Amino acid sequence: MKDGDVIQWWFGDENTVIAEINVKADSIAVYDDVLDGRFRDRLKLDNQTGSLTITNITIKHAGRYELQINTVRKIFSLTVFDSVHCCGPTEAVIRLVLSALVGVATVIILVYEIRSRRAERDQAHIHTSGSV
């Protein structure tokens, strides 16, 4: 992450912020008491990568999630199946896959942001150098 980056995780159609990192302000926050406490003690936000993990996931955590890094937003849809046949290893694999997908998406967005900023900076430098 870079200085000035703001990463926010949103949930649901009502666009409720459930977690955020503000690098410039050096703050990290998890709002697990929102939405009637459905995320209470379940959200883990990685302050190095911005990845969000939901532990002990249930069907009430299914829905629309948005990841916003500065001005770039990506939308995810999470489906959770409520099954009595689900066992420990299956749940672990599901969590691993979801965490990997979110991590990959985060890295892609961060690389895009870094390249865009670098290109803008280089373009500004060329423009400044050319007008001297």
N, CA, C and O atoms as a GROMACS GRO file, in nm:
protein
  528
    1MET      N    1   0.084  -0.117   0.000
    1MET     CA    2   0.000   0.000   0.000
    1MET      C    3   0.089   0.124   0.000
    1MET      O    4   0.203   0.120   0.045
    2LYS      N    5   0.034   0.233  -0.051
    2LYS     CA    6   0.110   0.357  -0.062
    2LYS      C    7   0.053   0.461   0.032
    2LYS      O    8  -0.061   0.452   0.077
    3ASP      N    9   0.136   0.563   0.062
    3ASP     CA   10   0.089   0.675   0.143
    3ASP      C   11  -0.034   0.736   0.076
    3ASP      O   12  -0.036   0.754  -0.046
    4GLY      N   13  -0.133   0.766   0.154
    4GLY     CA   14  -0.254   0.827   0.101
    4GLY      C   15  -0.360   0.728   0.059
    4GLY      O   16  -0.474   0.768   0.032
    5ASP      N   17  -0.327   0.599   0.053
    5ASP     CA   18  -0.427   0.500   0.014
    5ASP      C   19  -0.536   0.489   0.119
    5ASP      O   20  -0.511   0.493   0.240
    6VAL      N   21  -0.659   0.474   0.070
    6VAL     CA   22  -0.774   0.445   0.156
    6VAL      C   23  -0.841   0.322   0.098
    6VAL      O   24  -0.881   0.320  -0.018
    7ILE      N   25  -0.852   0.219   0.181
    7ILE     CA   26  -0.915   0.094   0.139
    7ILE      C   27  -1.040   0.076   0.224
    7ILE      O   28  -1.034   0.082   0.346
    8GLN      N   29  -1.153   0.052   0.157
    8GLN     CA   30  -1.279   0.032   0.228
    8GLN      C   31  -1.349  -0.092   0.176
    8GLN      O   32  -1.350  -0.120   0.056
    9TRP      N   33  -1.409  -0.166   0.269
    9TRP     CA   34  -1.494  -0.281   0.237
    9TRP      C   35  -1.637  -0.243   0.272
    9TRP      O   36  -1.664  -0.196   0.382
   10TRP      N   37  -1.728  -0.264   0.177
   10TRP     CA   38  -1.870  -0.231   0.193
   10TRP      C   39  -1.951  -0.360   0.181
   10TRP      O   40  -1.910  -0.454   0.114
   11PHE      N   41  -2.067  -0.362   0.248
   11PHE     CA   42  -2.153  -0.479   0.240
   11PHE      C   43  -2.296  -0.436   0.211
   11PHE      O   44  -2.346  -0.336   0.262
   12GLY      N   45  -2.361  -0.516   0.127
   12GLY     CA   46  -2.505  -0.505   0.104
   12GLY      C   47  -2.547  -0.393   0.012
   12GLY      O   48  -2.468  -0.307  -0.027
   13ASP      N   49  -2.676  -0.399  -0.022
   13ASP     CA   50  -2.732  -0.297  -0.110
   13ASP      C   51  -2.738  -0.160  -0.044
   13ASP      O   52  -2.744  -0.058  -0.112
   14GLU      N   53  -2.737  -0.159   0.090
   14GLU     CA   54  -2.740  -0.030   0.161
   14GLU      C   55  -2.601   0.032   0.173
   14GLU      O   56  -2.585   0.139   0.233
   15ASN      N   57  -2.500  -0.035   0.114
   15ASN     CA   58  -2.362   0.017   0.112
   15ASN      C   59  -2.313   0.057   0.252
   15ASN      O   60  -2.284   0.174   0.277
   16THR      N   61  -2.304  -0.039   0.340
   16THR     CA   62  -2.256  -0.016   0.475
   16THR      C   63  -2.108  -0.050   0.482
   16THR      O   64  -2.067  -0.160   0.444
   17VAL      N   65  -2.026   0.045   0.530
   17VAL     CA   66  -1.883   0.021   0.545
   17VAL      C   67  -1.864  -0.076   0.662
   17VAL      O   68  -1.914  -0.053   0.772
   18ILE      N   69  -1.791  -0.185   0.635
   18ILE     CA   70  -1.765  -0.282   0.742
   18ILE      C   71  -1.618  -0.286   0.784
   18ILE      O   72  -1.585  -0.341   0.889
   19ALA      N   73  -1.530  -0.227   0.702
   19ALA     CA   74  -1.388  -0.223   0.738
   19ALA      C   75  -1.318  -0.121   0.651
   19ALA      O   76  -1.357  -0.098   0.537
   20GLU      N   77  -1.213  -0.059   0.707
   20GLU     CA   78  -1.136   0.037   0.627
   20GLU      C   79  -0.996   0.058   0.683
   20GLU      O   80  -0.970   0.043   0.802
   21ILE      N   81  -0.908   0.092   0.591
   21ILE     CA   82  -0.770   0.128   0.625
   21ILE      C   83  -0.742   0.263   0.561
   21ILE      O   84  -0.771   0.284   0.443
   22ASN      N   85  -0.687   0.355   0.639
   22ASN     CA   86  -0.645   0.484   0.588
   22ASN      C   87  -0.496   0.495   0.617
   22ASN      O   88  -0.456   0.520   0.731
   23VAL      N   89  -0.414   0.476   0.514
   23VAL     CA   90  -0.269   0.472   0.532
   23VAL      C   91  -0.217   0.606   0.581
   23VAL      O   92  -0.133   0.611   0.670
   24LYS      N   93  -0.266   0.715   0.523
   24LYS     CA   94  -0.217   0.848   0.561
   24LYS      C   95  -0.246   0.878   0.708
   24LYS      O   96  -0.162   0.932   0.779
   25ALA      N   97  -0.365   0.842   0.754
   25ALA     CA   98  -0.403   0.865   0.894
   25ALA      C   99  -0.352   0.754   0.986
   25ALA      O  100  -0.369   0.762   1.108
   26ASP      N  101  -0.290   0.652   0.927
   26ASP     CA  102  -0.238   0.538   1.003
   26ASP      C  103  -0.347   0.476   1.090
   26ASP      O  104  -0.329   0.451   1.209
   27SER      N  105  -0.464   0.452   1.025
   27SER     CA  106  -0.575   0.395   1.100
   27SER      C  107  -0.630   0.272   1.029
   27SER      O  108  -0.630   0.263   0.906
   28ILE      N  109  -0.675   0.178   1.110
   28ILE     CA  110  -0.739   0.058   1.060
   28ILE      C  111  -0.862   0.037   1.148
   28ILE      O  112  -0.853   0.046   1.270
   29ALA      N  113  -0.976   0.010   1.086
   29ALA     CA  114  -1.100  -0.004   1.162
   29ALA      C  115  -1.185  -0.117   1.104
   29ALA      O  116  -1.195  -0.135   0.983
   30VAL      N  117  -1.246  -0.191   1.195
   30VAL     CA  118  -1.342  -0.295   1.159
   30VAL      C  119  -1.472  -0.259   1.228
   30VAL      O  120  -1.476  -0.244   1.350
   31TYR      N  121  -1.580  -0.243   1.150
   31TYR     CA  122  -1.709  -0.203   1.204
   31TYR      C  123  -1.799  -0.326   1.213
   31TYR      O  124  -1.894  -0.341   1.137
   32ASP      N  125  -1.767  -0.414   1.306
   32ASP     CA  126  -1.841  -0.539   1.314
   32ASP      C  127  -1.972  -0.528   1.391
   32ASP      O  128  -2.046  -0.625   1.402
   33ASP      N  129  -2.001  -0.409   1.445
   33ASP     CA  130  -2.125  -0.391   1.518
   33ASP      C  131  -2.238  -0.336   1.431
   33ASP      O  132  -2.351  -0.323   1.478
   34VAL      N  133  -2.209  -0.305   1.304
   34VAL     CA  134  -2.313  -0.255   1.214
   34VAL      C  135  -2.403  -0.370   1.169
   34VAL      O  136  -2.372  -0.487   1.191
   35LEU      N  137  -2.514  -0.335   1.109
   35LEU     CA  138  -2.607  -0.433   1.054
   35LEU      C  139  -2.649  -0.535   1.160
   35LEU      O  140  -2.641  -0.656   1.140
   36ASP      N  141  -2.694  -0.482   1.274
   36ASP     CA  142  -2.742  -0.565   1.385
   36ASP      C  143  -2.637  -0.664   1.435
   36ASP      O  144  -2.672  -0.770   1.487
   37GLY      N  145  -2.510  -0.630   1.419
   37GLY     CA  146  -2.403  -0.713   1.472
   37GLY      C  147  -2.378  -0.842   1.397
   37GLY      O  148  -2.316  -0.934   1.452
   38ARG      N  149  -2.423  -0.853   1.273
   38ARG     CA  150  -2.407  -0.980   1.200
   38ARG      C  151  -2.260  -1.017   1.176
   38ARG      O  152  -2.230  -1.134   1.153
   39PHE      N  153  -2.170  -0.919   1.182
   39PHE     CA  154  -2.027  -0.947   1.163
   39PHE      C  155  -1.949  -0.946   1.294
   39PHE      O  156  -1.826  -0.958   1.292
   40ARG      N  157  -2.017  -0.933   1.406
   40ARG     CA  158  -1.950  -0.922   1.536
   40ARG      C  159  -1.850  -1.035   1.558
   40ARG      O  160  -1.884  -1.153   1.550
   41ASP      N  161  -1.726  -0.997   1.585
   41ASP     CA  162  -1.615  -1.090   1.613
   41ASP      C  163  -1.587  -1.185   1.497
   41ASP      O  164  -1.534  -1.294   1.518
   42ARG      N  165  -1.621  -1.146   1.375
   42ARG     CA  166  -1.599  -1.233   1.259
   42ARG      C  167  -1.506  -1.172   1.154
   42ARG      O  168  -1.455  -1.244   1.068
   43LEU      N  169  -1.482  -1.041   1.160
   43LEU     CA  170  -1.404  -0.974   1.057
   43LEU      C  171  -1.259  -0.961   1.098
   43LEU      O  172  -1.227  -0.918   1.209
   44LYS      N  173  -1.171  -0.998   1.007
   44LYS     CA  174  -1.026  -0.982   1.026
   44LYS      C  175  -0.973  -0.907   0.904
   44LYS      O  176  -0.984  -0.955   0.791
   45LEU      N  177  -0.916  -0.789   0.927
   45LEU     CA  178  -0.864  -0.704   0.820
   45LEU      C  179  -0.713  -0.704   0.827
   45LEU      O  180  -0.655  -0.668   0.930
   46ASP      N  181  -0.649  -0.744   0.718
   46ASP     CA  182  -0.503  -0.749   0.711
   46ASP      C  183  -0.452  -0.609   0.677
   46ASP      O  184  -0.480  -0.557   0.570
   47ASN      N  185  -0.377  -0.548   0.770
   47ASN     CA  186  -0.331  -0.411   0.747
   47ASN      C  187  -0.217  -0.401   0.647
   47ASN      O  188  -0.180  -0.290   0.607
   48GLN      N  189  -0.160  -0.513   0.604
   48GLN     CA  190  -0.055  -0.512   0.503
   48GLN      C  191  -0.112  -0.520   0.361
   48GLN      O  192  -0.063  -0.454   0.269
   49THR      N  193  -0.216  -0.601   0.343
   49THR     CA  194  -0.270  -0.625   0.209
   49THR      C  195  -0.409  -0.566   0.188
   49THR      O  196  -0.451  -0.546   0.074
   50GLY      N  197  -0.481  -0.539   0.296
   50GLY     CA  198  -0.618  -0.491   0.284
   50GLY      C  199  -0.719  -0.603   0.268
   50GLY      O  200  -0.838  -0.577   0.250
   51SER      N  201  -0.673  -0.728   0.274
   51SER     CA  202  -0.763  -0.842   0.258
   51SER      C  203  -0.855  -0.854   0.380
   51SER      O  204  -0.812  -0.834   0.494
   52LEU      N  205  -0.980  -0.887   0.353
   52LEU     CA  206  -1.080  -0.904   0.458
   52LEU      C  207  -1.118  -1.051   0.466
   52LEU      O  208  -1.148  -1.114   0.365
   53THR      N  209  -1.115  -1.105   0.588
   53THR     CA  210  -1.155  -1.243   0.610
   53THR      C  211  -1.276  -1.243   0.703
   53THR      O  212  -1.278  -1.174   0.805
   54ILE      N  213  -1.375  -1.322   0.667
   54ILE     CA  214  -1.493  -1.340   0.751
   54ILE      C  215  -1.484  -1.481   0.810
   54ILE      O  216  -1.488  -1.579   0.736
   55THR      N  217  -1.472  -1.491   0.943
   55THR     CA  218  -1.462  -1.621   1.007
   55THR      C  219  -1.602  -1.669   1.046
   55THR      O  220  -1.694  -1.590   1.064
   56ASN      N  221  -1.615  -1.800   1.058
   56ASN     CA  222  -1.742  -1.862   1.097
   56ASN      C  223  -1.858  -1.808   1.013
   56ASN      O  224  -1.961  -1.765   1.066
   57ILE      N  225  -1.839  -1.812   0.884
   57ILE     CA  226  -1.936  -1.754   0.791
   57ILE      C  227  -2.067  -1.833   0.792
   57ILE      O  228  -2.068  -1.955   0.802
   58THR      N  229  -2.176  -1.760   0.781
   58THR     CA  230  -2.309  -1.822   0.775
   58THR      C  231  -2.385  -1.763   0.657
   58THR      O  232  -2.335  -1.675   0.587
   59ILE      N  233  -2.504  -1.813   0.637
   59ILE     CA  234  -2.585  -1.768   0.523
   59ILE      C  235  -2.619  -1.619   0.531
   59ILE      O  236  -2.641  -1.555   0.428
   60LYS      N  237  -2.623  -1.563   0.652
   60LYS     CA  238  -2.655  -1.420   0.664
   60LYS      C  239  -2.541  -1.330   0.617
   60LYS      O  240  -2.558  -1.208   0.610
   61HIS      N  241  -2.425  -1.389   0.585
   61HIS     CA  242  -2.312  -1.311   0.534
   61HIS      C  243  -2.308  -1.311   0.381
   61HIS      O  244  -2.223  -1.246   0.320
   62ALA      N  245  -2.400  -1.382   0.320
   62ALA     CA  246  -2.407  -1.384   0.173
   62ALA      C  247  -2.455  -1.248   0.125
   62ALA      O  248  -2.530  -1.179   0.194
   63GLY      N  249  -2.411  -1.212   0.007
   63GLY     CA  250  -2.458  -1.086  -0.051
   63GLY      C  251  -2.351  -1.015  -0.130
   63GLY      O  252  -2.252  -1.074  -0.173
   64ARG      N  253  -2.374  -0.887  -0.148
   64ARG     CA  254  -2.290  -0.802  -0.231
   64ARG      C  255  -2.184  -0.734  -0.144
   64ARG      O  256  -2.215  -0.669  -0.045
   65TYR      N  257  -2.059  -0.751  -0.183
   65TYR     CA  258  -1.947  -0.685  -0.117
   65TYR      C  259  -1.878  -0.595  -0.219
   65TYR      O  260  -1.870  -0.628  -0.337
   66GLU      N  261  -1.829  -0.482  -0.171
   66GLU     CA  262  -1.752  -0.392  -0.257
   66GLU      C  263  -1.619  -0.362  -0.190
   66GLU      O  264  -1.612  -0.337  -0.069
   67LEU      N  265  -1.516  -0.364  -0.271
   67LEU     CA  266  -1.383  -0.324  -0.226
   67LEU      C  267  -1.350  -0.195  -0.299
   67LEU      O  268  -1.354  -0.190  -0.422
   68GLN      N  269  -1.319  -0.091  -0.223
   68GLN     CA  270  -1.281   0.037  -0.284
   68GLN      C  271  -1.141   0.072  -0.238
   68GLN      O  272  -1.112   0.082  -0.119
   69ILE      N  273  -1.053   0.091  -0.337
   69ILE     CA  274  -0.918   0.138  -0.309
   69ILE      C  275  -0.906   0.274  -0.375
   69ILE      O  276  -0.902   0.285  -0.497
   70ASN      N  277  -0.900   0.377  -0.292
   70ASN     CA  278  -0.903   0.515  -0.336
   70ASN      C  279  -1.032   0.537  -0.414
   70ASN      O  280  -1.139   0.540  -0.354
   71THR      N  281  -1.026   0.554  -0.546
   71THR     CA  282  -1.148   0.578  -0.623
   71THR      C  283  -1.192   0.458  -0.706
   71THR      O  284  -1.294   0.465  -0.775
   72VAL      N  285  -1.117   0.349  -0.701
   72VAL     CA  286  -1.149   0.230  -0.781
   72VAL      C  287  -1.232   0.134  -0.697
   72VAL      O  288  -1.194   0.099  -0.585
   73ARG      N  289  -1.347   0.093  -0.751
   73ARG     CA  290  -1.436   0.000  -0.680
   73ARG      C  291  -1.452  -0.130  -0.758
   73ARG      O  292  -1.466  -0.130  -0.880
   74LYS      N  293  -1.450  -0.240  -0.684
   74LYS     CA  294  -1.477  -0.372  -0.740
   74LYS      C  295  -1.588  -0.435  -0.659
   74LYS      O  296  -1.591  -0.424  -0.536
   75ILE      N  297  -1.680  -0.501  -0.728
   75ILE     CA  298  -1.796  -0.562  -0.664
   75ILE      C  299  -1.782  -0.714  -0.666
   75ILE      O  300  -1.744  -0.773  -0.767
   76PHE      N  301  -1.812  -0.776  -0.552
   76PHE     CA  302  -1.809  -0.921  -0.538
   76PHE      C  303  -1.945  -0.967  -0.490
   76PHE      O  304  -2.014  -0.897  -0.416
   77SER      N  305  -1.983  -1.084  -0.534
   77SER     CA  306  -2.105  -1.145  -0.484
   77SER      C  307  -2.066  -1.274  -0.413
   77SER      O  308  -2.002  -1.361  -0.471
   78LEU      N  309  -2.106  -1.285  -0.288
   78LEU     CA  310  -2.071  -1.401  -0.207
   78LEU      C  311  -2.197  -1.485  -0.183
   78LEU      O  312  -2.297  -1.435  -0.132
   79THR      N  313  -2.189  -1.611  -0.221
   79THR     CA  314  -2.298  -1.705  -0.197
   79THR      C  315  -2.256  -1.803  -0.090
   79THR      O  316  -2.145  -1.858  -0.095
   80VAL      N  317  -2.342  -1.825   0.006
   80VAL     CA  318  -2.314  -1.919   0.114
   80VAL      C  319  -2.428  -2.021   0.116
   80VAL      O  320  -2.545  -1.984   0.119
   81PHE      N  321  -2.391  -2.148   0.115
   81PHE     CA  322  -2.491  -2.253   0.121
   81PHE      C  323  -2.503  -2.304   0.263
   81PHE      O  324  -2.403  -2.337   0.327
   82ASP      N  325  -2.624  -2.312   0.311
   82ASP     CA  326  -2.650  -2.365   0.444
   82ASP      C  327  -2.679  -2.513   0.430
   82ASP      O  328  -2.783  -2.552   0.379
   83SER      N  329  -2.586  -2.595   0.475
   83SER     CA  330  -2.599  -2.738   0.456
   83SER      C  331  -2.558  -2.812   0.583
   83SER      O  332  -2.456  -2.780   0.645
   84VAL      N  333  -2.637  -2.911   0.621
   84VAL     CA  334  -2.603  -2.991   0.738
   84VAL      C  335  -2.490  -3.087   0.706
   84VAL      O  336  -2.430  -3.145   0.797
   85HIS      N  337  -2.459  -3.105   0.578
   85HIS     CA  338  -2.354  -3.198   0.537
   85HIS      C  339  -2.217  -3.132   0.532
   85HIS      O  340  -2.116  -3.199   0.507
   86CYS      N  341  -2.212  -3.001   0.554
   86CYS     CA  342  -2.084  -2.931   0.549
   86CYS      C  343  -1.998  -2.971   0.668
   86CYS      O  344  -2.045  -2.974   0.782
   87CYS      N  345  -1.878  -3.001   0.641
   87CYS     CA  346  -1.790  -3.046   0.748
   87CYS      C  347  -1.671  -2.951   0.759
   87CYS      O  348  -1.656  -2.860   0.677
   88GLY      N  349  -1.588  -2.971   0.859
   88GLY     CA  350  -1.473  -2.884   0.885
   88GLY      C  351  -1.382  -2.865   0.766
   88GLY      O  352  -1.354  -2.751   0.730
   89PRO      N  353  -1.333  -2.972   0.703
   89PRO     CA  354  -1.241  -2.954   0.590
   89PRO      C  355  -1.305  -2.881   0.472
   89PRO      O  356  -1.239  -2.802   0.404
   90THR      N  357  -1.432  -2.907   0.446
   90THR     CA  358  -1.500  -2.839   0.335
   90THR      C  359  -1.508  -2.689   0.362
   90THR      O  360  -1.480  -2.608   0.273
   91GLU      N  361  -1.545  -2.654   0.482
   91GLU     CA  362  -1.553  -2.512   0.518
   91GLU      C  363  -1.416  -2.446   0.508
   91GLU      O  364  -1.405  -2.332   0.465
   92ALA      N  365  -1.313  -2.518   0.549
   92ALA     CA  366  -1.177  -2.464   0.541
   92ALA      C  367  -1.137  -2.438   0.396
   92ALA      O  368  -1.074  -2.335   0.366
   93VAL      N  369  -1.171  -2.528   0.306
   93VAL     CA  370  -1.138  -2.511   0.165
   93VAL      C  371  -1.214  -2.392   0.108
   93VAL      O  372  -1.157  -2.313   0.032
   94ILE      N  373  -1.340  -2.378   0.143
   94ILE     CA  374  -1.420  -2.264   0.095
   94ILE      C  375  -1.358  -2.133   0.142
   94ILE      O  376  -1.345  -2.038   0.064
   95ARG      N  377  -1.320  -2.127   0.267
   95ARG     CA  378  -1.258  -2.005   0.320
   95ARG      C  379  -1.127  -1.975   0.250
   95ARG      O  380  -1.097  -1.860   0.217
   96LEU      N  381  -1.049  -2.078   0.227
   96LEU     CA  382  -0.920  -2.061   0.160
   96LEU      C  383  -0.939  -2.006   0.020
   96LEU      O  384  -0.869  -1.914  -0.021
   97VAL      N  385  -1.034  -2.063  -0.054
   97VAL     CA  386  -1.059  -2.018  -0.192
   97VAL      C  387  -1.109  -1.874  -0.192
   97VAL      O  388  -1.062  -1.793  -0.272
   98LEU      N  389  -1.203  -1.841  -0.103
   98LEU     CA  390  -1.254  -1.704  -0.098
   98LEU      C  391  -1.144  -1.606  -0.060
   98LEU      O  392  -1.134  -1.498  -0.119
   99SER      N  393  -1.061  -1.642   0.037
   99SER     CA  394  -0.951  -1.554   0.077
   99SER      C  395  -0.852  -1.535  -0.037
   99SER      O  396  -0.802  -1.425  -0.059
  100ALA      N  397  -0.824  -1.643  -0.110
  100ALA     CA  398  -0.732  -1.634  -0.223
  100ALA      C  399  -0.788  -1.543  -0.332
  100ALA      O  400  -0.715  -1.461  -0.388
  101LEU      N  401  -0.917  -1.556  -0.361
  101LEU     CA  402  -0.979  -1.472  -0.464
  101LEU      C  403  -0.974  -1.325  -0.424
  101LEU      O  404  -0.943  -1.240  -0.507
  102VAL      N  405  -1.005  -1.296  -0.300
  102VAL     CA  406  -1.002  -1.158  -0.253
  102VAL      C  407  -0.858  -1.106  -0.256
  102VAL      O  408  -0.834  -0.992  -0.295
  103GLY      N  409  -0.764  -1.189  -0.214
  103GLY     CA  410  -0.624  -1.148  -0.217
  103GLY      C  411  -0.575  -1.117  -0.358
  103GLY      O  412  -0.507  -1.017  -0.380
  104VAL      N  413  -0.610  -1.204  -0.453
  104VAL     CA  414  -0.571  -1.182  -0.593
  104VAL      C  415  -0.634  -1.054  -0.646
  104VAL      O  416  -0.568  -0.975  -0.713
  105ALA      N  417  -0.762  -1.035  -0.618
  105ALA     CA  418  -0.830  -0.914  -0.663
  105ALA      C  419  -0.764  -0.789  -0.604
  105ALA      O  420  -0.746  -0.689  -0.674
  106THR      N  421  -0.728  -0.795  -0.478
  106THR     CA  422  -0.663  -0.682  -0.412
  106THR      C  423  -0.529  -0.652  -0.478
  106THR      O  424  -0.498  -0.536  -0.504
  107VAL      N  425  -0.451  -0.754  -0.504
  107VAL     CA  426  -0.321  -0.734  -0.567
  107VAL      C  427  -0.338  -0.674  -0.707
  107VAL      O  428  -0.264  -0.583  -0.744
  108ILE      N  429  -0.433  -0.724  -0.783
  108ILE     CA  430  -0.456  -0.671  -0.918
  108ILE      C  431  -0.493  -0.524  -0.913
  108ILE      O  432  -0.442  -0.443  -0.991
  109ILE      N  433  -0.581  -0.488  -0.820
  109ILE     CA  434  -0.623  -0.348  -0.809
  109ILE      C  435  -0.506  -0.262  -0.765
  109ILE      O  436  -0.486  -0.152  -0.819
  110LEU      N  437  -0.428  -0.309  -0.669
  110LEU     CA  438  -0.313  -0.231  -0.623
  110LEU      C  439  -0.209  -0.212  -0.733
  110LEU      O  440  -0.155  -0.103  -0.749
  111VAL      N  441  -0.181  -0.316  -0.810
  111VAL     CA  442  -0.086  -0.305  -0.921
  111VAL      C  443  -0.137  -0.204  -1.024
  111VAL      O  444  -0.061  -0.122  -1.075
  112TYR      N  445  -0.266  -0.211  -1.054
  112TYR     CA  446  -0.326  -0.116  -1.148
  112TYR      C  447  -0.310   0.027  -1.097
  112TYR      O  448  -0.271   0.117  -1.172
  113GLU      N  449  -0.341   0.048  -0.968
  113GLU     CA  450  -0.329   0.181  -0.909
  113GLU      C  451  -0.185   0.231  -0.914
  113GLU      O  452  -0.161   0.346  -0.951
  114ILE      N  453  -0.092   0.147  -0.879
  114ILE     CA  454   0.050   0.186  -0.879
  114ILE      C  455   0.096   0.221  -1.019
  114ILE      O  456   0.162   0.322  -1.038
  115ARG      N  457   0.061   0.139  -1.117
  115ARG     CA  458   0.100   0.167  -1.256
  115ARG      C  459   0.036   0.296  -1.306
  115ARG      O  460   0.101   0.374  -1.376
  116SER      N  461  -0.090   0.317  -1.272
  116SER     CA  462  -0.158   0.439  -1.315
  116SER      C  463  -0.090   0.562  -1.257
  116SER      O  464  -0.067   0.661  -1.328
  117ARG      N  465  -0.060   0.556  -1.129
  117ARG     CA  466   0.006   0.671  -1.065
  117ARG      C  467   0.144   0.695  -1.123
  117ARG      O  468   0.184   0.809  -1.145
  118ARG      N  469   0.217   0.587  -1.148
  118ARG     CA  470   0.351   0.600  -1.204
  118ARG      C  471   0.343   0.661  -1.344
  118ARG      O  472   0.423   0.747  -1.380
  119ALA      N  473   0.246   0.617  -1.424
  119ALA     CA  474   0.230   0.671  -1.558
  119ALA      C  475   0.193   0.819  -1.554
  119ALA      O  476   0.242   0.898  -1.634
  120GLU      N  477   0.105   0.855  -1.461
  120GLU     CA  478   0.068   0.997  -1.446
  120GLU      C  479   0.188   1.080  -1.404
  120GLU      O  480   0.210   1.190  -1.456
  121ARG      N  481   0.267   1.028  -1.311
  121ARG     CA  482   0.385   1.100  -1.263
  121ARG      C  483   0.487   1.115  -1.376
  121ARG      O  484   0.544   1.223  -1.393
  122ASP      N  485   0.509   1.008  -1.452
  122ASP     CA  486   0.604   1.014  -1.564
  122ASP      C  487   0.555   1.110  -1.671
  122ASP      O  488   0.635   1.184  -1.729
  123GLN      N  489   0.426   1.109  -1.697
  123GLN     CA  490   0.369   1.200  -1.797
  123GLN      C  491   0.385   1.345  -1.751
  123GLN      O  492   0.419   1.432  -1.831
  124ALA      N  493   0.361   1.370  -1.624
  124ALA     CA  494   0.377   1.506  -1.571
  124ALA      C  495   0.523   1.549  -1.577
  124ALA      O  496   0.552   1.665  -1.605
  125HIS      N  497   0.614   1.456  -1.549
  125HIS     CA  498   0.757   1.486  -1.555
  125HIS      C  499   0.800   1.518  -1.698
  125HIS      O  500   0.878   1.612  -1.720
  126ILE      N  501   0.751   1.442  -1.795
  126ILE     CA  502   0.784   1.466  -1.936
  126ILE      C  503   0.729   1.601  -1.978
  126ILE      O  504   0.796   1.678  -2.046
  127HIS      N  505   0.605   1.628  -1.937
  127HIS     CA  506   0.541   1.755  -1.973
  127HIS      C  507   0.620   1.872  -1.912
  127HIS      O  508   0.640   1.974  -1.979
  128THR      N  509   0.662   1.860  -1.788
  128THR     CA  510   0.739   1.965  -1.720
  128THR      C  511   0.875   1.982  -1.785
  128THR      O  512   0.920   2.095  -1.805
  129SER      N  513   0.941   1.870  -1.817
  129SER     CA  514   1.074   1.876  -1.878
  129SER      C  515   1.068   1.937  -2.019
  129SER      O  516   1.159   2.008  -2.060
  130GLY      N  517   0.961   1.909  -2.091
  130GLY     CA  518   0.948   1.956  -2.228
  130GLY      C  519   0.917   2.104  -2.238
  130GLY      O  520   0.943   2.165  -2.342
  131SER      N  521   0.862   2.164  -2.132
  131SER     CA  522   0.823   2.305  -2.139
  131SER      C  523   0.931   2.399  -2.090
  131SER      O  524   0.911   2.520  -2.088
  132VAL      N  525   1.047   2.346  -2.050
  132VAL     CA  526   1.156   2.430  -1.999
  132VAL      C  527   1.233   2.491  -2.112
  132VAL      O  528   1.329   2.565  -2.089
   0.00000   0.00000   0.00000
